[in-house]
Amino acid sequence: MEKKSFAQSIEYNEKQFTKRILFNKGESTVFVLNFMPGQELPAHKHSGTDVYLLVLQGKGTLFINGDPSEVTAKDVIHASGEEEFAFQNNGDEPASLYVMLSKIPNERYAQDI
């Protein structure tokens, strides 16, 4: 068993969103994305995997294939790897997203940024 704390993964940066890896095992990875108000994750796909997302805190707009959906703390989302995915923190407080990729497409997805 391996245990980690969300508290250690929630780290904000004024210049850009942050990504903190919790687990990177086999073909899967789990991480936390942290956004200050106004920060966003550009549209992208995760071909070959499924994306599972939990809004830990804050709120924002999630875009799946360009379609906006408002999300808030405790919302859970699933997107296929072929769907284009983006997020924008348009709230007035920080937002954090717990993300699990069931199969990482390549190693660049499993690195802190």
Order of alpha helices (4+ residues) and beta strands (2+ residues): beta-beta-beta-beta-beta-beta-beta-beta-beta
